[in-house]
Amino acid sequence: MNKFTYYPEGTCSVMIEVELDGDRINDVVFTGGCNGNLSGISKLIKGMKAEEVIDKLEGTTCGFKDTSCPDQLSKALRQALAQA
């Protein structure tokens, strides 16, 4: 298992902790942000390939912001894959 911590920019969440098993997501924990939505996303993507999640979430915006917690998760996953 590879654990990675990412500090998002431009979102309400302040930290994303990712655990990968190879290229599959084992766990994702958000600190801050909309707890119900983010814990739901974490459950939905568990076991999925990181690249598939990146493809689905990258570019998602939140209100007037040009990013979102899902978009920042895609960035976290990219970095985690690069370091694995």
Backbone as JSON Lines, residues from 0, in Angstrom:
{"i":0,"aa":"M","n":[0.84,-1.18,0.0],"ca":[0.0,0.0,0.0],"c":[0.89,1.25,0.0]}
{"i":1,"aa":"N","n":[0.49,2.21,-0.81],"ca":[1.2,3.48,-0.91],"c":[0.29,4.57,-0.38]}
{"i":2,"aa":"K","n":[0.73,5.3,0.65],"ca":[-0.06,6.38,1.22],"c":[0.51,7.72,0.77]}
{"i":3,"aa":"F","n":[-0.37,8.65,0.48],"ca":[0.01,9.95,-0.05],"c":[-0.88,11.02,0.56]}
{"i":4,"aa":"T","n":[-0.29,12.15,0.94],"ca":[-1.04,13.28,1.48],"c":[-0.93,14.44,0.51]}
{"i":5,"aa":"Y","n":[-2.06,15.05,0.22],"ca":[-2.15,16.17,-0.73],"c":[-2.87,17.33,-0.04]}
{"i":6,"aa":"Y","n":[-2.37,18.55,-0.26],"ca":[-2.98,19.74,0.32],"c":[-3.64,20.54,-0.8]}
{"i":7,"aa":"P","n":[-4.97,20.43,-0.9],"ca":[-5.69,21.07,-2.0],"c":[-5.64,22.59,-1.93]}
{"i":8,"aa":"E","n":[-5.83,23.2,-3.1],"ca":[-5.85,24.65,-3.2],"c":[-7.2,25.09,-3.75]}
{"i":9,"aa":"G","n":[-7.78,26.15,-3.16],"ca":[-9.02,26.73,-3.68],"c":[-10.27,25.99,-3.29]}
{"i":10,"aa":"T","n":[-10.2,25.13,-2.27],"ca":[-11.38,24.37,-1.83],"c":[-11.55,24.48,-0.32]}
{"i":11,"aa":"C","n":[-12.71,24.03,0.15],"ca":[-12.97,24.01,1.59],"c":[-12.19,22.9,2.29]}
{"i":12,"aa":"S","n":[-11.91,21.82,1.6],"ca":[-11.11,20.76,2.21],"c":[-9.66,21.24,2.28]}
{"i":13,"aa":"V","n":[-8.97,20.84,3.35],"ca":[-7.61,21.31,3.58],"c":[-6.57,20.19,3.42]}
{"i":14,"aa":"M","n":[-7.04,18.93,3.35],"ca":[-6.11,17.83,3.18],"c":[-6.86,16.64,2.59]}
{"i":15,"aa":"I","n":[-6.16,15.93,1.69],"ca":[-6.69,14.69,1.12],"c":[-5.63,13.61,1.33]}
{"i":16,"aa":"E","n":[-6.03,12.53,1.99],"ca":[-5.14,11.4,2.2],"c":[-5.59,10.25,1.3]}
{"i":17,"aa":"V","n":[-4.68,9.78,0.46],"ca":[-4.98,8.75,-0.52],"c":[-4.14,7.52,-0.2]}
{"i":18,"aa":"E","n":[-4.76,6.36,-0.28],"ca":[-4.03,5.1,-0.14],"c":[-4.3,4.26,-1.39]}
{"i":19,"aa":"L","n":[-3.23,3.96,-2.11],"ca":[-3.33,3.17,-3.33],"c":[-2.75,1.78,-3.12]}
{"i":20,"aa":"D","n":[-3.38,0.82,-3.77],"ca":[-2.85,-0.54,-3.85],"c":[-2.55,-0.76,-5.33]}
{"i":21,"aa":"G","n":[-1.31,-0.5,-5.7],"ca":[-0.96,-0.48,-7.12],"c":[-1.6,0.73,-7.76]}
{"i":22,"aa":"D","n":[-2.48,0.5,-8.75],"ca":[-3.17,1.62,-9.39],"c":[-4.62,1.73,-8.94]}
{"i":23,"aa":"R","n":[-4.99,0.97,-7.91],"ca":[-6.36,0.99,-7.4],"c":[-6.45,1.75,-6.08]}
{"i":24,"aa":"I","n":[-7.57,2.42,-5.91],"ca":[-7.8,3.23,-4.71],"c":[-8.26,2.31,-3.58]}
{"i":25,"aa":"N","n":[-7.51,2.31,-2.49],"ca":[-7.88,1.54,-1.32],"c":[-8.67,2.4,-0.33]}
{"i":26,"aa":"D","n":[-8.28,3.68,-0.22],"ca":[-8.98,4.58,0.72],"c":[-8.68,6.02,0.36]}
{"i":27,"aa":"V","n":[-9.64,6.9,0.61],"ca":[-9.46,8.34,0.47],"c":[-10.15,8.99,1.66]}
{"i":28,"aa":"V","n":[-9.43,9.9,2.34],"ca":[-10.0,10.62,3.48],"c":[-9.78,12.11,3.25]}
{"i":29,"aa":"F","n":[-10.87,12.87,3.3],"ca":[-10.82,14.33,3.18],"c":[-10.88,14.94,4.57]}
{"i":30,"aa":"T","n":[-10.11,16.0,4.8],"ca":[-10.21,16.79,6.01],"c":[-10.8,18.13,5.61]}
{"i":31,"aa":"G","n":[-11.93,18.48,6.2],"ca":[-12.63,19.7,5.83],"c":[-13.53,19.44,4.64]}
{"i":32,"aa":"G","n":[-14.22,20.46,4.21],"ca":[-15.14,20.31,3.08],"c":[-16.49,19.79,3.52]}
{"i":33,"aa":"C","n":[-17.31,19.43,2.56],"ca":[-18.67,18.93,2.8],"c":[-18.6,17.45,3.16]}
{"i":34,"aa":"N","n":[-18.63,17.15,4.43],"ca":[-18.36,15.81,4.92],"c":[-19.22,14.73,4.26]}
{"i":35,"aa":"G","n":[-20.51,14.95,4.18],"ca":[-21.39,13.93,3.6],"c":[-21.05,13.63,2.16]}
{"i":36,"aa":"N","n":[-20.89,14.68,1.36],"ca":[-20.57,14.5,-0.06],"c":[-19.21,13.83,-0.24]}
{"i":37,"aa":"L","n":[-18.22,14.3,0.5],"ca":[-16.86,13.79,0.31],"c":[-16.71,12.37,0.84]}
{"i":38,"aa":"S","n":[-17.38,12.03,1.93],"ca":[-17.3,10.65,2.41],"c":[-18.05,9.73,1.44]}
{"i":39,"aa":"G","n":[-19.11,10.23,0.8],"ca":[-19.82,9.46,-0.22],"c":[-18.94,9.2,-1.43]}
{"i":40,"aa":"I","n":[-18.24,10.23,-1.89],"ca":[-17.31,10.07,-3.02],"c":[-16.25,9.03,-2.66]}
{"i":41,"aa":"S","n":[-15.71,9.13,-1.46],"ca":[-14.67,8.19,-1.02],"c":[-15.16,6.75,-1.08]}
{"i":42,"aa":"K","n":[-16.4,6.51,-0.66],"ca":[-16.96,5.16,-0.7],"c":[-17.19,4.69,-2.13]}
{"i":43,"aa":"L","n":[-17.67,5.59,-2.99],"ca":[-17.97,5.23,-4.37],"c":[-16.73,4.84,-5.17]}
{"i":44,"aa":"I","n":[-15.6,5.48,-4.88],"ca":[-14.4,5.25,-5.69],"c":[-13.48,4.17,-5.13]}
{"i":45,"aa":"K","n":[-13.78,3.67,-3.95],"ca":[-12.94,2.62,-3.36],"c":[-12.91,1.41,-4.28]}
{"i":46,"aa":"G","n":[-11.71,0.94,-4.6],"ca":[-11.53,-0.21,-5.46],"c":[-11.41,0.13,-6.94]}
{"i":47,"aa":"M","n":[-11.7,1.38,-7.3],"ca":[-11.6,1.79,-8.7],"c":[-10.16,2.08,-9.07]}
{"i":48,"aa":"K","n":[-9.86,2.01,-10.37],"ca":[-8.55,2.41,-10.85],"c":[-8.45,3.93,-10.75]}
{"i":49,"aa":"A","n":[-7.3,4.41,-10.29],"ca":[-7.09,5.84,-10.09],"c":[-7.3,6.62,-11.39]}
{"i":50,"aa":"E","n":[-6.81,6.1,-12.52],"ca":[-6.95,6.8,-13.8],"c":[-8.41,6.97,-14.19]}
{"i":51,"aa":"E","n":[-9.24,6.0,-13.89],"ca":[-10.67,6.09,-14.2],"c":[-11.31,7.22,-13.38]}
{"i":52,"aa":"V","n":[-10.94,7.32,-12.12],"ca":[-11.47,8.37,-11.26],"c":[-10.98,9.74,-11.74]}
{"i":53,"aa":"I","n":[-9.71,9.83,-12.1],"ca":[-9.15,11.08,-12.62],"c":[-9.96,11.52,-13.85]}
{"i":54,"aa":"D","n":[-10.2,10.6,-14.77],"ca":[-10.94,10.92,-15.99],"c":[-12.34,11.45,-15.69]}
{"i":55,"aa":"K","n":[-12.98,10.9,-14.67],"ca":[-14.35,11.31,-14.34],"c":[-14.41,12.62,-13.57]}
{"i":56,"aa":"L","n":[-13.44,12.9,-12.7],"ca":[-13.54,14.03,-11.79],"c":[-12.76,15.27,-12.2]}
{"i":57,"aa":"E","n":[-11.74,15.1,-13.03],"ca":[-10.88,16.22,-13.41],"c":[-11.7,17.31,-14.11]}
{"i":58,"aa":"G","n":[-11.49,18.54,-13.67],"ca":[-12.18,19.68,-14.27],"c":[-13.51,20.04,-13.64]}
{"i":59,"aa":"T","n":[-13.94,19.27,-12.64],"ca":[-15.18,19.58,-11.94],"c":[-15.01,20.89,-11.18]}
{"i":60,"aa":"T","n":[-16.01,21.77,-11.29],"ca":[-15.94,23.05,-10.58],"c":[-16.98,23.09,-9.47]}
{"i":61,"aa":"C","n":[-16.82,24.06,-8.56],"ca":[-17.73,24.25,-7.44],"c":[-18.17,25.71,-7.42]}
{"i":62,"aa":"G","n":[-19.42,25.96,-7.73],"ca":[-19.92,27.33,-7.74],"c":[-19.12,28.21,-8.67]}
{"i":63,"aa":"F","n":[-18.64,29.33,-8.13],"ca":[-17.87,30.29,-8.93],"c":[-16.38,29.94,-9.0]}
{"i":64,"aa":"K","n":[-15.96,28.92,-8.28],"ca":[-14.55,28.53,-8.26],"c":[-14.19,27.75,-9.53]}
{"i":65,"aa":"D","n":[-12.93,27.81,-9.91],"ca":[-12.49,27.06,-11.09],"c":[-11.97,25.67,-10.74]}
{"i":66,"aa":"T","n":[-12.19,25.25,-9.5],"ca":[-11.81,23.91,-9.04],"c":[-12.86,23.43,-8.06]}
{"i":67,"aa":"S","n":[-12.65,22.26,-7.5],"ca":[-13.57,21.67,-6.52],"c":[-12.81,20.59,-5.76]}
{"i":68,"aa":"C","n":[-13.43,20.04,-4.74],"ca":[-12.79,18.94,-4.02],"c":[-12.59,17.72,-4.94]}
{"i":69,"aa":"P","n":[-13.58,17.36,-5.79],"ca":[-13.33,16.26,-6.72],"c":[-12.19,16.55,-7.7]}
{"i":70,"aa":"D","n":[-12.12,17.79,-8.21],"ca":[-11.03,18.17,-9.1],"c":[-9.68,18.07,-8.38]}
{"i":71,"aa":"Q","n":[-9.63,18.53,-7.15],"ca":[-8.4,18.45,-6.37],"c":[-8.04,16.99,-6.07]}
{"i":72,"aa":"L","n":[-9.05,16.14,-5.88],"ca":[-8.79,14.71,-5.71],"c":[-8.12,14.15,-6.95]}
{"i":73,"aa":"S","n":[-8.56,14.58,-8.13],"ca":[-7.92,14.09,-9.35],"c":[-6.45,14.49,-9.39]}
{"i":74,"aa":"K","n":[-6.14,15.69,-8.92],"ca":[-4.74,16.15,-8.86],"c":[-3.95,15.32,-7.84]}
{"i":75,"aa":"A","n":[-4.58,15.03,-6.7],"ca":[-3.93,14.21,-5.68],"c":[-3.62,12.82,-6.23]}
{"i":76,"aa":"L","n":[-4.57,12.25,-6.96],"ca":[-4.36,10.91,-7.52],"c":[-3.26,10.91,-8.56]}
{"i":77,"aa":"R","n":[-3.2,11.95,-9.38],"ca":[-2.1,12.06,-10.38],"c":[-0.74,12.06,-9.68]}
{"i":78,"aa":"Q","n":[-0.62,12.87,-8.63],"ca":[0.65,12.94,-7.9],"c":[0.96,11.62,-7.22]}
{"i":79,"aa":"A","n":[-0.06,10.99,-6.64],"ca":[0.17,9.7,-5.97],"c":[0.65,8.65,-6.97]}
{"i":80,"aa":"L","n":[0.04,8.61,-8.16],"ca":[0.48,7.66,-9.17],"c":[1.91,7.93,-9.63]}
{"i":81,"aa":"A","n":[2.25,9.21,-9.74],"ca":[3.6,9.59,-10.17],"c":[4.65,9.18,-9.15]}
{"i":82,"aa":"Q","n":[4.29,9.17,-7.88],"ca":[5.24,8.82,-6.83],"c":[5.27,7.33,-6.51]}
{"i":83,"aa":"A","n":[4.3,6.6,-7.03],"ca":[4.2,5.15,-6.72],"c":[5.3,4.38,-7.44]}
